[in-house]
Amino acid sequence: MKKEYDFSKGEQGKFYRPIEKLDIPVYLDKEVKEFFGKTASRKKMGIDKVVNTILRKEMEMLKALGV
């Protein structure tokens, strides 16, 4: 590596690309995953839809309680 680099003609943010959407993985316990996996199979839905539906209902309940 050189001791000095010339950044006088550098352009800040030239290659920066904002992340549009960041999906954070959620890891379920084995027992929880198996239970909701079976529920999803019976309803012919993806496990993500089943878990999201349950979490939305939980959010509504907590909002109603003022939590």
C-alpha positions in Angstrom: 0.0 0.0 0.0 1.2 3.5 -0.8 2.0 5.9 2.0 -0.2 8.6 0.4 -3.2 8.4 -1.8 -4.7 11.4 -3.7 -8.4 11.7 -3.0 -8.7 15.3 -4.2 -10.7 14.2 -7.3 -12.7 11.6 -5.4 -16.5 11.7 -5.4 -18.2 10.8 -2.1 -21.0 8.2 -2.5 -20.2 7.4 -6.1 -20.8 3.7 -5.7 -23.2 3.8 -2.8 -26.5 2.0 -3.5 -29.1 2.1 -0.7 -30.6 -1.1 0.4 -34.2 -1.1 -0.6 -35.4 -3.9 1.6 -33.7 -5.8 4.3 -35.2 -9.2 5.2 -34.0 -10.3 8.6 -34.2 -14.1 9.1 -36.3 -15.3 12.0 -35.4 -18.6 13.6 -38.1 -20.7 15.2 -37.6 -23.4 17.8 -37.9 -26.9 16.4 -41.2 -27.5 18.3 -42.7 -24.3 17.1 -41.6 -24.8 13.5 -43.1 -28.3 13.5 -46.4 -27.2 14.9 -46.9 -24.3 12.5 -45.5 -26.4 9.7 -48.3 -28.9 10.2 -50.9 -26.1 10.5 -49.6 -24.6 7.3 -49.9 -27.9 5.5 -53.5 -28.5 6.6 -54.4 -25.0 5.5 -52.4 -25.3 2.3 -50.4 -22.2 3.1 -46.8 -21.3 3.6 -45.5 -21.4 7.2 -44.6 -17.7 6.8 -48.3 -16.7 6.1 -49.5 -18.7 9.1 -46.9 -17.2 11.5 -47.5 -13.7 10.1 -51.3 -14.1 10.6 -50.8 -15.1 14.2 -48.3 -12.3 14.9 -50.7 -9.7 13.3 -53.5 -10.8 15.7 -51.1 -10.6 18.6 -50.1 -7.0 17.5 -53.8 -6.0 17.3 -54.4 -7.5 20.8 -51.5 -5.6 22.3 -52.5 -2.4 20.6 -56.0 -2.8 22.0 -54.5 -3.3 25.5 -52.4 -0.1 25.0 -49.1 -2.0 25.3 
